[in-house]
Amino acid sequence: MYGDSGYDRYLEFQYQHSGDFHEALFRAIALADDQNLARLEKGFPQEVHAHMAWTQFGVAPFVAGVTAGHPLLKQVLDEHGADLAVRLALSQKMTPP
């Protein structure tokens, strides 16, 4: 949709804007055990790291990997903006440099 990073694709997956391939990929990543996750990471390192950032570390660290100006960041702000860490992370990303 917007950027080319695994973080962008994961954000698009979170907000139902991804295609069938990435939807299936992120569902597989979510279901993978440690051994299969390591295998998936070899082929899709950014996507695995994005999933881990969102699910294990939270939205604020995840946002750091998203391309600045991504249009779905507005939705992240709307849903998670009560969190100061998220607002600070988004302040760097809402408009491209």
Phi, psi and omega in degrees: 000299186243292183258181182249002183277160175297330178292319177298315181295323178292320176300316178296323175297315181300328183250027175053046177240015182259160177279178184300319183298309182290329175297313179295320179299311182291330174292320177295318178300317181295328183268349188291142170281178185301318182295314180288329176296320177298323177292315178298325181295330178296323181267333185224063186298318180295320182294318178294316180296322178296315178300315181295319179299312183294316187274332185252328186251338176111175186292319183300310177296327178299315184303330181302332181270352183279142178298132178303137178086001180303130185297336180281352176297333176299319178293322177299315178299315180299321185270331187236009185292346177292339179276119182301320180298322179292315179300319178295316179296319181289333180298334178275346191242348189293329177232141180295153181294000000 
